Amino acid sequence: MLLCALERVAASVSGGDRGNKLAHTLLTSCRDMDAGYRHACASSTPDEFVRRISHVARHAKRTKATLMLLTQLEYLPLAETRELIVEARGLANIFVDSRNTAKRRRKLKLG
């Protein structure tokens, strides 16, 4: 859902080359987050899951940061991006918590 919403918002970015580059970064990081999550869910080992979900968390954080930057530079209005920023923040928190839980469980099994 976030990806579809961001594709609509990115199409409305104004600001010439800089705005277009930021919109491209936004979409790339969100697509990578989406694909990475599917790959993380298909992980065959706990170590692989931790590695992949860490990658997903980085992309979620980058998505949120780019969205905030587009808003701060006034390429996008805050009214359009507020809910998307909150959703991106929530996803980043979920991915980080998933990684931390997987690490903790792995440690308990090894310990």
Chimera marker file (.cmm) of the C-alpha trace (Angstrom):
<marker_set name="trace">
<marker id="1" x="0.000" y="0.000" z="0.000" r="1" g="1" b="0" radius="0.5"/>
<marker id="2" x="2.809" y="2.404" z="0.858" r="1" g="1" b="0" radius="0.5"/>
<marker id="3" x="4.468" y="1.768" z="-2.499" r="1" g="1" b="0" radius="0.5"/>
<marker id="4" x="1.309" y="2.599" z="-4.462" r="1" g="1" b="0" radius="0.5"/>
<marker id="5" x="0.761" y="5.777" z="-2.465" r="1" g="1" b="0" radius="0.5"/>
<marker id="6" x="4.381" y="6.836" z="-2.913" r="1" g="1" b="0" radius="0.5"/>
<marker id="7" x="4.196" y="6.260" z="-6.665" r="1" g="1" b="0" radius="0.5"/>
<marker id="8" x="1.246" y="8.656" z="-6.846" r="1" g="1" b="0" radius="0.5"/>
<marker id="9" x="2.968" y="11.234" z="-4.643" r="1" g="1" b="0" radius="0.5"/>
<marker id="10" x="6.305" y="10.976" z="-6.468" r="1" g="1" b="0" radius="0.5"/>
<marker id="11" x="4.581" y="11.762" z="-9.754" r="1" g="1" b="0" radius="0.5"/>
<marker id="12" x="3.481" y="15.109" z="-8.316" r="1" g="1" b="0" radius="0.5"/>
<marker id="13" x="6.963" y="16.197" z="-7.171" r="1" g="1" b="0" radius="0.5"/>
<marker id="14" x="7.990" y="19.517" z="-8.587" r="1" g="1" b="0" radius="0.5"/>
<marker id="15" x="11.426" y="21.054" z="-8.351" r="1" g="1" b="0" radius="0.5"/>
<marker id="16" x="13.298" y="20.179" z="-11.506" r="1" g="1" b="0" radius="0.5"/>
<marker id="17" x="16.234" y="17.803" z="-11.512" r="1" g="1" b="0" radius="0.5"/>
<marker id="18" x="16.766" y="17.816" z="-7.752" r="1" g="1" b="0" radius="0.5"/>
<marker id="19" x="13.133" y="17.039" z="-7.025" r="1" g="1" b="0" radius="0.5"/>
<marker id="20" x="13.087" y="14.310" z="-9.659" r="1" g="1" b="0" radius="0.5"/>
<marker id="21" x="16.253" y="12.707" z="-8.247" r="1" g="1" b="0" radius="0.5"/>
<marker id="22" x="14.775" y="12.703" z="-4.761" r="1" g="1" b="0" radius="0.5"/>
<marker id="23" x="11.515" y="11.223" z="-6.072" r="1" g="1" b="0" radius="0.5"/>
<marker id="24" x="13.520" y="8.511" z="-7.838" r="1" g="1" b="0" radius="0.5"/>
<marker id="25" x="15.439" y="7.779" z="-4.619" r="1" g="1" b="0" radius="0.5"/>
<marker id="26" x="12.139" y="7.588" z="-2.744" r="1" g="1" b="0" radius="0.5"/>
<marker id="27" x="10.644" y="5.069" z="-5.150" r="1" g="1" b="0" radius="0.5"/>
<marker id="28" x="13.823" y="3.000" z="-5.395" r="1" g="1" b="0" radius="0.5"/>
<marker id="29" x="14.196" y="2.665" z="-1.639" r="1" g="1" b="0" radius="0.5"/>
<marker id="30" x="10.519" y="1.803" z="-1.208" r="1" g="1" b="0" radius="0.5"/>
<marker id="31" x="10.634" y="-0.833" z="-3.970" r="1" g="1" b="0" radius="0.5"/>
<marker id="32" x="13.799" y="-2.311" z="-2.454" r="1" g="1" b="0" radius="0.5"/>
<marker id="33" x="12.101" y="-2.381" z="0.944" r="1" g="1" b="0" radius="0.5"/>
<marker id="34" x="9.081" y="-4.173" z="-0.523" r="1" g="1" b="0" radius="0.5"/>
<marker id="35" x="11.137" y="-6.768" z="-2.408" r="1" g="1" b="0" radius="0.5"/>
<marker id="36" x="13.552" y="-7.199" z="0.485" r="1" g="1" b="0" radius="0.5"/>
<marker id="37" x="10.723" y="-7.936" z="2.885" r="1" g="1" b="0" radius="0.5"/>
<marker id="38" x="9.461" y="-10.732" z="0.651" r="1" g="1" b="0" radius="0.5"/>
<marker id="39" x="12.991" y="-12.151" z="0.480" r="1" g="1" b="0" radius="0.5"/>
<marker id="40" x="13.402" y="-11.880" z="4.264" r="1" g="1" b="0" radius="0.5"/>
<marker id="41" x="10.175" y="-13.805" z="4.803" r="1" g="1" b="0" radius="0.5"/>
<marker id="42" x="11.532" y="-16.580" z="2.585" r="1" g="1" b="0" radius="0.5"/>
<marker id="43" x="14.817" y="-16.854" z="4.492" r="1" g="1" b="0" radius="0.5"/>
<marker id="44" x="15.944" y="-20.362" z="5.215" r="1" g="1" b="0" radius="0.5"/>
<marker id="45" x="18.042" y="-19.613" z="8.304" r="1" g="1" b="0" radius="0.5"/>
<marker id="46" x="17.792" y="-17.187" z="11.227" r="1" g="1" b="0" radius="0.5"/>
<marker id="47" x="21.111" y="-15.596" z="10.220" r="1" g="1" b="0" radius="0.5"/>
<marker id="48" x="19.847" y="-14.995" z="6.719" r="1" g="1" b="0" radius="0.5"/>
<marker id="49" x="16.633" y="-13.493" z="8.083" r="1" g="1" b="0" radius="0.5"/>
<marker id="50" x="18.556" y="-11.094" z="10.342" r="1" g="1" b="0" radius="0.5"/>
<marker id="51" x="20.767" y="-10.003" z="7.457" r="1" g="1" b="0" radius="0.5"/>
<marker id="52" x="17.855" y="-9.478" z="5.091" r="1" g="1" b="0" radius="0.5"/>
<marker id="53" x="15.528" y="-7.748" z="7.560" r="1" g="1" b="0" radius="0.5"/>
<marker id="54" x="18.375" y="-5.392" z="8.506" r="1" g="1" b="0" radius="0.5"/>
<marker id="55" x="18.628" y="-4.440" z="4.847" r="1" g="1" b="0" radius="0.5"/>
<marker id="56" x="14.863" y="-3.893" z="4.732" r="1" g="1" b="0" radius="0.5"/>
<marker id="57" x="15.003" y="-1.681" z="7.838" r="1" g="1" b="0" radius="0.5"/>
<marker id="58" x="17.675" y="0.500" z="6.202" r="1" g="1" b="0" radius="0.5"/>
<marker id="59" x="15.484" y="0.976" z="3.129" r="1" g="1" b="0" radius="0.5"/>
<marker id="60" x="12.475" y="1.830" z="5.297" r="1" g="1" b="0" radius="0.5"/>
<marker id="61" x="14.515" y="4.466" z="7.110" r="1" g="1" b="0" radius="0.5"/>
<marker id="62" x="15.785" y="5.840" z="3.793" r="1" g="1" b="0" radius="0.5"/>
<marker id="63" x="12.214" y="5.990" z="2.464" r="1" g="1" b="0" radius="0.5"/>
<marker id="64" x="11.078" y="7.960" z="5.502" r="1" g="1" b="0" radius="0.5"/>
<marker id="65" x="14.082" y="10.297" z="5.376" r="1" g="1" b="0" radius="0.5"/>
<marker id="66" x="13.629" y="11.024" z="1.675" r="1" g="1" b="0" radius="0.5"/>
<marker id="67" x="9.942" y="11.685" z="2.139" r="1" g="1" b="0" radius="0.5"/>
<marker id="68" x="10.711" y="14.090" z="4.977" r="1" g="1" b="0" radius="0.5"/>
<marker id="69" x="13.360" y="15.830" z="2.856" r="1" g="1" b="0" radius="0.5"/>
<marker id="70" x="10.937" y="16.272" z="-0.038" r="1" g="1" b="0" radius="0.5"/>
<marker id="71" x="8.507" y="17.840" z="2.410" r="1" g="1" b="0" radius="0.5"/>
<marker id="72" x="11.099" y="20.077" z="4.070" r="1" g="1" b="0" radius="0.5"/>
<marker id="73" x="12.313" y="21.347" z="0.702" r="1" g="1" b="0" radius="0.5"/>
<marker id="74" x="8.664" y="22.022" z="-0.174" r="1" g="1" b="0" radius="0.5"/>
<marker id="75" x="8.639" y="19.729" z="-3.187" r="1" g="1" b="0" radius="0.5"/>
<marker id="76" x="5.621" y="18.060" z="-1.598" r="1" g="1" b="0" radius="0.5"/>
<marker id="77" x="2.999" y="19.553" z="0.731" r="1" g="1" b="0" radius="0.5"/>
<marker id="78" x="2.937" y="18.286" z="4.317" r="1" g="1" b="0" radius="0.5"/>
<marker id="79" x="-0.773" y="17.500" z="4.040" r="1" g="1" b="0" radius="0.5"/>
<marker id="80" x="0.010" y="14.878" z="1.360" r="1" g="1" b="0" radius="0.5"/>
<marker id="81" x="2.972" y="13.328" z="3.130" r="1" g="1" b="0" radius="0.5"/>
<marker id="82" x="2.097" y="13.324" z="6.830" r="1" g="1" b="0" radius="0.5"/>
<marker id="83" x="0.364" y="9.930" z="6.846" r="1" g="1" b="0" radius="0.5"/>
<marker id="84" x="3.001" y="8.423" z="4.557" r="1" g="1" b="0" radius="0.5"/>
<marker id="85" x="5.798" y="9.559" z="6.874" r="1" g="1" b="0" radius="0.5"/>
<marker id="86" x="3.989" y="8.019" z="9.842" r="1" g="1" b="0" radius="0.5"/>
<marker id="87" x="3.504" y="4.767" z="7.927" r="1" g="1" b="0" radius="0.5"/>
<marker id="88" x="7.157" y="4.656" z="6.825" r="1" g="1" b="0" radius="0.5"/>
<marker id="89" x="8.255" y="5.301" z="10.415" r="1" g="1" b="0" radius="0.5"/>
<marker id="90" x="5.995" y="2.525" z="11.655" r="1" g="1" b="0" radius="0.5"/>
<marker id="91" x="7.349" y="0.072" z="9.090" r="1" g="1" b="0" radius="0.5"/>
<marker id="92" x="10.935" y="0.950" z="9.990" r="1" g="1" b="0" radius="0.5"/>
<marker id="93" x="10.133" y="0.320" z="13.658" r="1" g="1" b="0" radius="0.5"/>
<marker id="94" x="8.510" y="-3.022" z="12.838" r="1" g="1" b="0" radius="0.5"/>
<marker id="95" x="11.515" y="-4.162" z="10.806" r="1" g="1" b="0" radius="0.5"/>
<marker id="96" x="14.008" y="-3.087" z="13.476" r="1" g="1" b="0" radius="0.5"/>
<marker id="97" x="11.967" y="-4.837" z="16.180" r="1" g="1" b="0" radius="0.5"/>
<marker id="98" x="11.772" y="-7.990" z="14.032" r="1" g="1" b="0" radius="0.5"/>
<marker id="99" x="15.538" y="-7.944" z="13.594" r="1" g="1" b="0" radius="0.5"/>
<marker id="100" x="16.137" y="-7.430" z="17.306" r="1" g="1" b="0" radius="0.5"/>
<marker id="101" x="13.753" y="-10.237" z="18.232" r="1" g="1" b="0" radius="0.5"/>
<marker id="102" x="15.413" y="-12.619" z="15.769" r="1" g="1" b="0" radius="0.5"/>
<marker id="103" x="18.851" y="-11.717" z="17.144" r="1" g="1" b="0" radius="0.5"/>
<marker id="104" x="17.677" y="-12.239" z="20.722" r="1" g="1" b="0" radius="0.5"/>
<marker id="105" x="16.144" y="-15.630" z="19.898" r="1" g="1" b="0" radius="0.5"/>
<marker id="106" x="19.288" y="-16.701" z="18.040" r="1" g="1" b="0" radius="0.5"/>
<marker id="107" x="21.395" y="-15.725" z="21.057" r="1" g="1" b="0" radius="0.5"/>
<marker id="108" x="19.151" y="-17.728" z="23.408" r="1" g="1" b="0" radius="0.5"/>
<marker id="109" x="19.477" y="-20.834" z="21.227" r="1" g="1" b="0" radius="0.5"/>
<marker id="110" x="23.257" y="-20.486" z="21.045" r="1" g="1" b="0" radius="0.5"/>
<marker id="111" x="23.664" y="-19.477" z="24.684" r="1" g="1" b="0" radius="0.5"/>
<link id1="1" id2="2" r="1" g="1" b="0" radius="0.2"/>
<link id1="2" id2="3" r="1" g="1" b="0" radius="0.2"/>
<link id1="3" id2="4" r="1" g="1" b="0" radius="0.2"/>
<link id1="4" id2="5" r="1" g="1" b="0" radius="0.2"/>
<link id1="5" id2="6" r="1" g="1" b="0" radius="0.2"/>
<link id1="6" id2="7" r="1" g="1" b="0" radius="0.2"/>
<link id1="7" id2="8" r="1" g="1" b="0" radius="0.2"/>
<link id1="8" id2="9" r="1" g="1" b="0" radius="0.2"/>
<link id1="9" id2="10" r="1" g="1" b="0" radius="0.2"/>
<link id1="10" id2="11" r="1" g="1" b="0" radius="0.2"/>
<link id1="11" id2="12" r="1" g="1" b="0" radius="0.2"/>
<link id1="12" id2="13" r="1" g="1" b="0" radius="0.2"/>
<link id1="13" id2="14" r="1" g="1" b="0" radius="0.2"/>
<link id1="14" id2="15" r="1" g="1" b="0" radius="0.2"/>
<link id1="15" id2="16" r="1" g="1" b="0" radius="0.2"/>
<link id1="16" id2="17" r="1" g="1" b="0" radius="0.2"/>
<link id1="17" id2="18" r="1" g="1" b="0" radius="0.2"/>
<link id1="18" id2="19" r="1" g="1" b="0" radius="0.2"/>
<link id1="19" id2="20" r="1" g="1" b="0" radius="0.2"/>
<link id1="20" id2="21" r="1" g="1" b="0" radius="0.2"/>
<link id1="21" id2="22" r="1" g="1" b="0" radius="0.2"/>
<link id1="22" id2="23" r="1" g="1" b="0" radius="0.2"/>
<link id1="23" id2="24" r="1" g="1" b="0" radius="0.2"/>
<link id1="24" id2="25" r="1" g="1" b="0" radius="0.2"/>
<link id1="25" id2="26" r="1" g="1" b="0" radius="0.2"/>
<link id1="26" id2="27" r="1" g="1" b="0" radius="0.2"/>
<link id1="27" id2="28" r="1" g="1" b="0" radius="0.2"/>
<link id1="28" id2="29" r="1" g="1" b="0" radius="0.2"/>
<link id1="29" id2="30" r="1" g="1" b="0" radius="0.2"/>
<link id1="30" id2="31" r="1" g="1" b="0" radius="0.2"/>
<link id1="31" id2="32" r="1" g="1" b="0" radius="0.2"/>
<link id1="32" id2="33" r="1" g="1" b="0" radius="0.2"/>
<link id1="33" id2="34" r="1" g="1" b="0" radius="0.2"/>
<link id1="34" id2="35" r="1" g="1" b="0" radius="0.2"/>
<link id1="35" id2="36" r="1" g="1" b="0" radius="0.2"/>
<link id1="36" id2="37" r="1" g="1" b="0" radius="0.2"/>
<link id1="37" id2="38" r="1" g="1" b="0" radius="0.2"/>
<link id1="38" id2="39" r="1" g="1" b="0" radius="0.2"/>
<link id1="39" id2="40" r="1" g="1" b="0" radius="0.2"/>
<link id1="40" id2="41" r="1" g="1" b="0" radius="0.2"/>
<link id1="41" id2="42" r="1" g="1" b="0" radius="0.2"/>
<link id1="42" id2="43" r="1" g="1" b="0" radius="0.2"/>
<link id1="43" id2="44" r="1" g="1" b="0" radius="0.2"/>
<link id1="44" id2="45" r="1" g="1" b="0" radius="0.2"/>
<link id1="45" id2="46" r="1" g="1" b="0" radius="0.2"/>
<link id1="46" id2="47" r="1" g="1" b="0" radius="0.2"/>
<link id1="47" id2="48" r="1" g="1" b="0" radius="0.2"/>
<link id1="48" id2="49" r="1" g="1" b="0" radius="0.2"/>
<link id1="49" id2="50" r="1" g="1" b="0" radius="0.2"/>
<link id1="50" id2="51" r="1" g="1" b="0" radius="0.2"/>
<link id1="51" id2="52" r="1" g="1" b="0" radius="0.2"/>
<link id1="52" id2="53" r="1" g="1" b="0" radius="0.2"/>
<link id1="53" id2="54" r="1" g="1" b="0" radius="0.2"/>
<link id1="54" id2="55" r="1" g="1" b="0" radius="0.2"/>
<link id1="55" id2="56" r="1" g="1" b="0" radius="0.2"/>
<link id1="56" id2="57" r="1" g="1" b="0" radius="0.2"/>
<link id1="57" id2="58" r="1" g="1" b="0" radius="0.2"/>
<link id1="58" id2="59" r="1" g="1" b="0" radius="0.2"/>
<link id1="59" id2="60" r="1" g="1" b="0" radius="0.2"/>
<link id1="60" id2="61" r="1" g="1" b="0" radius="0.2"/>
<link id1="61" id2="62" r="1" g="1" b="0" radius="0.2"/>
<link id1="62" id2="63" r="1" g="1" b="0" radius="0.2"/>
<link id1="63" id2="64" r="1" g="1" b="0" radius="0.2"/>
<link id1="64" id2="65" r="1" g="1" b="0" radius="0.2"/>
<link id1="65" id2="66" r="1" g="1" b="0" radius="0.2"/>
<link id1="66" id2="67" r="1" g="1" b="0" radius="0.2"/>
<link id1="67" id2="68" r="1" g="1" b="0" radius="0.2"/>
<link id1="68" id2="69" r="1" g="1" b="0" radius="0.2"/>
<link id1="69" id2="70" r="1" g="1" b="0" radius="0.2"/>
<link id1="70" id2="71" r="1" g="1" b="0" radius="0.2"/>
<link id1="71" id2="72" r="1" g="1" b="0" radius="0.2"/>
<link id1="72" id2="73" r="1" g="1" b="0" radius="0.2"/>
<link id1="73" id2="74" r="1" g="1" b="0" radius="0.2"/>
<link id1="74" id2="75" r="1" g="1" b="0" radius="0.2"/>
<link id1="75" id2="76" r="1" g="1" b="0" radius="0.2"/>
<link id1="76" id2="77" r="1" g="1" b="0" radius="0.2"/>
<link id1="77" id2="78" r="1" g="1" b="0" radius="0.2"/>
<link id1="78" id2="79" r="1" g="1" b="0" radius="0.2"/>
<link id1="79" id2="80" r="1" g="1" b="0" radius="0.2"/>
<link id1="80" id2="81" r="1" g="1" b="0" radius="0.2"/>
<link id1="81" id2="82" r="1" g="1" b="0" radius="0.2"/>
<link id1="82" id2="83" r="1" g="1" b="0" radius="0.2"/>
<link id1="83" id2="84" r="1" g="1" b="0" radius="0.2"/>
<link id1="84" id2="85" r="1" g="1" b="0" radius="0.2"/>
<link id1="85" id2="86" r="1" g="1" b="0" radius="0.2"/>
<link id1="86" id2="87" r="1" g="1" b="0" radius="0.2"/>
<link id1="87" id2="88" r="1" g="1" b="0" radius="0.2"/>
<link id1="88" id2="89" r="1" g="1" b="0" radius="0.2"/>
<link id1="89" id2="90" r="1" g="1" b="0" radius="0.2"/>
<link id1="90" id2="91" r="1" g="1" b="0" radius="0.2"/>
<link id1="91" id2="92" r="1" g="1" b="0" radius="0.2"/>
<link id1="92" id2="93" r="1" g="1" b="0" radius="0.2"/>
<link id1="93" id2="94" r="1" g="1" b="0" radius="0.2"/>
<link id1="94" id2="95" r="1" g="1" b="0" radius="0.2"/>
<link id1="95" id2="96" r="1" g="1" b="0" radius="0.2"/>
<link id1="96" id2="97" r="1" g="1" b="0" radius="0.2"/>
<link id1="97" id2="98" r="1" g="1" b="0" radius="0.2"/>
<link id1="98" id2="99" r="1" g="1" b="0" radius="0.2"/>
<link id1="99" id2="100" r="1" g="1" b="0" radius="0.2"/>
<link id1="100" id2="101" r="1" g="1" b="0" radius="0.2"/>
<link id1="101" id2="102" r="1" g="1" b="0" radius="0.2"/>
<link id1="102" id2="103" r="1" g="1" b="0" radius="0.2"/>
<link id1="103" id2="104" r="1" g="1" b="0" radius="0.2"/>
<link id1="104" id2="105" r="1" g="1" b="0" radius="0.2"/>
<link id1="105" id2="106" r="1" g="1" b="0" radius="0.2"/>
<link id1="106" id2="107" r="1" g="1" b="0" radius="0.2"/>
<link id1="107" id2="108" r="1" g="1" b="0" radius="0.2"/>
<link id1="108" id2="109" r="1" g="1" b="0" radius="0.2"/>
<link id1="109" id2="110" r="1" g="1" b="0" radius="0.2"/>
<link id1="110" id2="111" r="1" g="1" b="0" radius="0.2"/>
</marker_set>
